[in-house]
């Protein structure tokens, strides 16, 4: 039986050898970030922030990668603006709605602007009287047409199925919005604005510095290895996004946990051949992350620590030095090495990273029958 591949995902099947679209789009990340930092975009963000001042609660909604971006964004609103914020899976938000959505802001994130659960969330929010904002990379999408404000830029739609640059782009948009709210509240965000303006160059540096290391780690990982990812605070999002990319790209058995929850049982399933990835960024969870690494090292697992102070975690097998930026904005850069790693692991194992196993008829059939 021959199954027709829908036009919406057909481009993902075009390449059969390196460089695949996933690699190409990953290395476009700095340019995508730069496309967000235009003056017209900044003005749109200022206008959206001004409208948000009349609200007392921010709901950030999305699915998959966009949900993880919402989680990281929630921390930014808390820290930058002291505005209450909650992150929601968009299906849960629309199917099991919160009470009192009127007078709140709903920020809906969807790379393509077509995710049905996100569109349902916006429709609900508008019926209840919430102010709506879209974070999307497709400016003429259904989502962009449905909301009060659209924050543009980001490089357009990615062709591969496991998305990379769109996650980082959505984070920058969310951070800029949270910073704009803080500025209009009268808070001093000059240093933060400078750090965000440097994001394209910083992202380029992270990609360059970790290219070789991630290849080495990929070569070292046993084919039977499971991968565990742990992060606290805003890096709960980094652990979740890294887990998803390893599952989508390489079909690795990968598991992501909030740092504290990971200590409450899951660690006992680790084997010496496994890879454990820990985000240990200076902030409230830093000391706990270091002590966790110290303890887990006794199991003989391979430990990859991503930190802005990697020398402070001597037990690590591999170390990635993250930029010296505030903890709350470090998710902008923390997943870039994981994307490189997932891609290089796929290439080493002879897997086409763009297609999420959809070259196999059973998986393509299942994908086409998934409720959307």
C-alpha positions as CSV (number, residue, x, y, z in Angstrom):
1,X,0.0,0.0,0.0
2,X,1.3,3.4,-1.0
3,X,0.5,6.3,1.4
4,X,0.5,9.8,0.1
5,X,2.6,12.2,2.2
6,X,0.7,15.4,2.9
7,X,2.1,18.6,1.3
8,X,2.5,20.2,4.7
9,X,5.4,17.7,5.6
10,X,6.6,16.7,2.2
11,X,9.7,18.9,2.3
12,X,11.1,16.9,5.3
13,X,11.6,13.9,2.9
14,X,13.6,15.7,0.3
15,X,17.1,15.1,1.7
16,X,18.7,11.7,2.1
17,X,22.2,12.7,3.2
18,X,24.1,15.3,5.3
19,X,23.5,18.2,5.4
20,X,19.8,17.6,6.3
21,X,17.4,20.4,6.8
22,X,17.7,20.0,10.6
23,X,21.4,20.9,10.4
24,X,20.8,23.8,8.0
25,X,18.1,25.3,10.1
26,X,20.0,24.9,13.3
27,X,22.9,27.0,11.9
28,X,20.4,29.6,10.7
29,X,19.5,30.3,14.3
30,X,21.7,33.4,14.8
31,X,20.2,35.0,11.6
32,X,16.7,34.0,12.8
33,X,17.3,35.8,16.1
34,X,18.6,38.8,14.3
35,X,15.4,39.0,12.3
36,X,13.4,39.4,15.5
37,X,15.4,42.4,16.6
38,X,14.1,44.9,14.0
39,X,12.7,48.2,15.0
40,X,9.2,47.5,13.6
41,X,9.1,44.3,15.7
42,X,10.3,46.1,18.8
43,X,7.5,48.6,18.3
44,X,5.0,45.8,18.0
45,X,6.3,44.3,21.2
46,X,6.1,47.7,23.0
47,X,2.5,48.0,21.9
48,X,1.6,44.5,23.0
49,X,3.4,45.1,26.4
50,X,1.4,48.3,26.9
51,X,-1.9,46.4,26.3
52,X,-0.8,43.8,28.9
53,X,-0.4,46.4,31.7
54,X,-4.2,46.3,32.2
55,X,-4.1,42.6,32.9
56,X,-3.1,40.9,36.1
57,X,-2.2,37.4,34.9
58,X,-0.4,35.9,31.9
59,X,-1.3,32.5,30.4
60,X,1.3,31.1,28.1
61,X,0.0,28.2,25.9
62,X,1.5,25.9,23.4
63,X,2.1,22.2,22.5
64,X,5.3,20.3,22.4
65,X,8.3,22.5,21.8
66,X,6.0,25.6,22.0
67,X,4.8,24.4,25.4
68,X,8.4,24.1,26.6
69,X,9.0,27.6,25.4
70,X,6.0,28.7,27.4
71,X,7.4,27.2,30.5
72,X,10.7,29.1,30.1
73,X,8.8,32.2,29.3
74,X,6.8,31.9,32.5
75,X,10.0,32.3,34.6
76,X,10.9,35.4,32.6
77,X,7.6,37.2,33.4
78,X,8.1,36.3,37.0
79,X,11.6,37.6,37.2
80,X,11.6,40.6,34.8
81,X,8.1,42.0,35.5
82,X,6.9,40.4,38.7
83,X,3.7,39.7,36.7
84,X,1.9,36.5,37.5
85,X,2.3,33.9,34.8
86,X,1.3,30.3,34.2
87,X,2.3,27.9,31.4
88,X,-0.2,25.5,30.0
89,X,-0.3,22.7,27.4
90,X,-2.7,24.2,24.9
91,X,-5.0,21.2,24.8
92,X,-5.3,21.1,28.6
93,X,-5.9,24.9,28.6
94,X,-8.8,24.7,26.1
95,X,-10.3,21.4,27.2
96,X,-10.1,22.0,31.0
97,X,-10.1,25.8,31.1
98,X,-9.2,28.0,34.1
99,X,-11.9,30.2,35.6
100,X,-11.6,34.0,35.2
101,X,-9.8,34.3,31.9
102,X,-11.4,37.7,31.4
103,X,-8.9,40.5,32.1
104,X,-5.9,38.2,31.5
105,X,-3.4,38.0,28.7
106,X,-3.1,34.7,26.7
107,X,0.2,34.3,24.8
108,X,-0.2,31.5,22.2
109,X,2.9,30.0,20.7
110,X,2.9,27.9,17.6
111,X,5.7,27.7,15.1
112,X,3.4,27.1,12.1
113,X,0.4,28.9,13.5
114,X,-1.8,26.0,12.6
115,X,-1.8,23.8,15.8
116,X,-5.5,23.2,16.5
117,X,-5.2,23.1,20.3
118,X,-3.5,26.5,20.2
119,X,-6.2,27.9,18.0
120,X,-8.9,26.5,20.3
121,X,-7.1,28.2,23.2
122,X,-7.2,31.5,21.5
123,X,-10.8,31.1,20.6
124,X,-11.6,30.4,24.2
125,X,-9.5,33.3,25.5
126,X,-11.3,35.7,23.1
127,X,-14.7,34.5,24.2
128,X,-13.8,35.1,27.8
129,X,-12.5,38.6,27.2
130,X,-8.7,38.0,27.4
131,X,-6.1,39.9,25.4
132,X,-4.4,37.6,22.9
133,X,-0.9,37.6,21.5
134,X,0.6,35.2,19.0
135,X,4.3,34.1,18.9
136,X,4.7,32.4,15.5
137,X,7.1,32.2,12.6
138,X,4.4,32.1,9.9
139,X,3.0,35.6,9.7
140,X,0.0,34.8,7.5
141,X,-1.1,31.8,9.5
142,X,-4.5,31.1,11.1
143,X,-3.1,32.0,14.5
144,X,-1.7,35.3,13.3
145,X,-5.1,36.2,12.0
146,X,-6.9,35.3,15.2
147,X,-5.1,37.4,17.9
148,X,-4.8,41.0,19.0
149,X,-1.0,41.2,18.3
150,X,1.5,39.1,16.4
151,X,5.2,39.2,17.2
152,X,7.0,38.5,14.0
153,X,10.4,37.4,12.8
154,X,12.2,34.1,13.3
155,X,13.0,32.9,9.8
156,X,9.7,31.3,8.6
157,X,8.6,27.7,8.6
158,X,11.2,25.0,9.2
159,X,11.2,22.2,6.6
160,X,12.3,19.3,8.9
161,X,9.9,17.8,11.4
162,X,12.0,18.1,14.6
163,X,12.2,21.9,15.0
164,X,15.2,23.6,16.3
165,X,15.6,27.4,15.6
166,X,11.9,28.0,16.2
167,X,12.2,27.1,19.9
168,X,15.1,29.6,20.4
169,X,13.2,32.2,18.3
170,X,10.1,31.9,20.4
171,X,12.1,32.2,23.6
172,X,13.7,35.5,22.4
173,X,10.3,36.9,21.4
174,X,8.9,36.0,24.8
175,X,11.8,37.4,26.7
176,X,11.6,40.7,24.7
177,X,7.9,40.9,25.6
178,X,8.5,40.3,29.3
179,X,11.3,42.9,29.3
180,X,9.0,45.4,27.5
181,X,6.4,44.9,30.2
182,X,9.0,45.4,32.9
183,X,10.2,48.6,31.2
184,X,6.7,50.1,31.0
185,X,6.3,49.3,34.7
186,X,9.3,51.6,35.3
187,X,11.9,48.8,36.0
188,X,15.5,49.2,34.8
189,X,16.0,46.6,32.1
190,X,18.9,48.3,30.2
191,X,21.4,45.5,30.9
192,X,18.8,42.9,30.0
193,X,18.0,44.6,26.8
194,X,21.7,44.7,25.9
195,X,22.0,40.9,26.7
196,X,19.0,40.1,24.5
197,X,20.4,42.3,21.7
198,X,23.6,40.2,21.8
199,X,21.6,36.9,21.4
200,X,22.5,36.3,17.8
201,X,26.2,36.6,18.3
202,X,26.0,34.6,21.5
203,X,24.1,31.8,19.8
204,X,26.7,31.6,17.1
205,X,29.5,31.3,19.6
206,X,27.7,28.4,21.4
207,X,27.2,26.5,18.1
208,X,30.8,27.0,17.1
209,X,32.2,26.0,20.5
210,X,30.2,22.8,20.9
211,X,30.4,21.3,17.4
212,X,33.4,19.1,18.1
213,X,32.4,18.2,21.6
214,X,28.9,17.0,20.6
215,X,30.4,14.8,17.9
216,X,32.7,13.2,20.5
217,X,29.8,12.6,22.9
218,X,27.8,11.1,20.1
219,X,30.6,8.7,19.2
220,X,30.9,7.7,22.9
221,X,27.2,6.9,23.5
222,X,26.5,3.2,23.4
223,X,23.7,2.1,21.1
224,X,21.9,0.6,24.1
225,X,22.2,3.7,26.2
226,X,19.2,5.5,27.6
227,X,19.5,9.3,28.0
228,X,18.3,11.2,31.1
229,X,18.0,15.0,31.2
230,X,17.6,17.1,34.4
231,X,17.1,20.8,34.9
232,X,15.7,23.1,37.6
233,X,13.8,26.4,37.2
234,X,13.8,27.7,33.6
235,X,15.9,24.7,32.6
236,X,12.9,22.4,33.3
237,X,12.1,23.6,29.7
238,X,15.6,22.8,28.5
239,X,15.4,19.2,29.8
240,X,12.0,18.7,28.2
241,X,13.0,20.1,24.9
242,X,16.2,18.1,24.8
243,X,14.3,15.0,25.6
244,X,11.8,15.6,22.8
245,X,14.5,16.2,20.2
246,X,16.4,13.0,21.0
247,X,13.1,11.1,20.8
248,X,12.1,12.7,17.5
249,X,15.5,12.8,15.8
250,X,17.2,9.6,16.9
251,X,14.3,7.6,18.5
252,X,16.5,7.3,21.7
253,X,14.8,6.3,24.9
254,X,15.2,9.7,26.5
255,X,13.6,10.9,29.7
256,X,13.4,14.5,31.0
257,X,12.9,15.5,34.6
258,X,12.7,18.5,36.8
259,X,15.8,18.3,39.0
260,X,14.1,17.6,42.3
261,X,11.6,15.1,40.8
262,X,14.4,13.2,39.2
263,X,15.8,12.5,42.6
264,X,12.6,11.0,43.8
265,X,13.0,7.6,42.1
266,X,13.7,7.8,38.3
267,X,17.5,7.7,38.9
268,X,17.4,4.1,40.1
269,X,16.7,3.0,36.5
270,X,20.1,4.2,35.3
271,X,22.7,1.8,34.0
272,X,26.5,2.4,33.7
273,X,26.1,2.7,29.9
274,X,23.6,5.5,30.1
275,X,24.1,9.2,29.4
276,X,22.9,11.7,32.0
277,X,22.6,15.3,30.9
278,X,22.4,18.0,33.7
279,X,21.8,21.7,33.3
280,X,23.7,23.3,36.2
281,X,23.3,27.0,35.8
282,X,24.1,29.5,38.6
283,X,20.9,30.3,40.3
284,X,18.6,28.8,43.0
285,X,19.0,25.2,41.6
286,X,22.8,25.4,41.0
287,X,24.0,23.8,44.3
288,X,21.4,21.1,44.1
289,X,22.4,20.3,40.6
290,X,26.1,20.0,41.6
291,X,25.3,17.7,44.5
292,X,23.1,15.6,42.2
293,X,26.0,15.2,39.8
294,X,28.3,14.2,42.6
295,X,25.9,11.5,43.8
296,X,25.0,10.1,40.3
297,X,28.7,9.9,39.4
298,X,28.9,6.9,41.8
299,X,26.7,4.9,39.3
300,X,29.4,5.0,36.6
301,X,27.2,6.7,34.1
302,X,28.5,9.2,31.5
303,X,27.7,12.7,32.7
304,X,27.4,15.7,30.4
305,X,27.0,19.0,32.4
306,X,26.0,22.2,30.7
307,X,26.9,25.1,33.0
308,X,28.0,28.6,33.1
309,X,30.5,27.3,35.8
310,X,31.5,23.9,34.4
311,X,34.8,23.9,36.4
312,X,32.6,23.8,39.5
313,X,31.3,20.3,38.6
314,X,34.5,18.2,38.4
315,X,32.7,14.9,38.3
316,X,31.4,15.6,34.7
317,X,32.6,13.3,31.9
318,X,31.9,16.1,29.4
319,X,31.4,19.8,30.0
320,X,29.7,22.5,28.0
321,X,30.4,26.1,29.1
322,X,27.2,28.1,28.7
323,X,27.3,31.9,28.3
324,X,27.5,34.1,31.3
325,X,24.0,35.4,31.2
326,X,21.2,35.6,33.8
327,X,19.9,32.1,34.6
328,X,16.4,33.0,33.4
329,X,17.6,33.8,29.8
330,X,20.1,31.0,29.5
331,X,17.6,28.6,27.9
332,X,18.1,30.7,24.8
333,X,21.4,29.0,24.4
334,X,21.3,25.8,26.4
335,X,19.5,23.6,23.9
336,X,21.8,24.5,21.0
337,X,24.4,21.9,21.9
338,X,21.7,19.3,22.4
339,X,20.4,19.9,18.9
340,X,24.0,19.4,17.6
341,X,24.3,16.2,19.6
342,X,21.0,14.8,18.5
343,X,21.8,15.5,14.9
344,X,25.3,14.0,15.0
345,X,24.0,11.0,16.8
346,X,21.5,10.4,14.1
347,X,24.1,10.7,11.4
348,X,26.4,8.2,13.1
349,X,23.5,5.7,13.5
350,X,22.4,6.1,9.9
351,X,19.1,7.8,10.8
352,X,17.5,10.5,8.6
353,X,16.9,13.2,11.3
354,X,14.4,15.3,9.3
355,X,11.6,12.7,9.1
356,X,10.8,11.4,12.6
357,X,10.8,7.7,11.4
358,X,8.0,8.5,8.9
359,X,9.8,6.6,6.1
360,X,8.4,3.5,7.8
361,X,4.8,2.9,6.7
362,X,3.4,2.0,10.1
363,X,4.8,5.2,11.6
364,X,3.6,7.4,8.8
365,X,0.1,5.8,9.0
366,X,0.0,6.5,12.7
367,X,1.1,10.1,12.2
368,X,-1.6,10.7,9.7
369,X,-4.2,9.3,12.0
370,X,-3.2,11.2,15.1
371,X,-5.9,13.6,16.2
372,X,-5.0,17.1,15.3
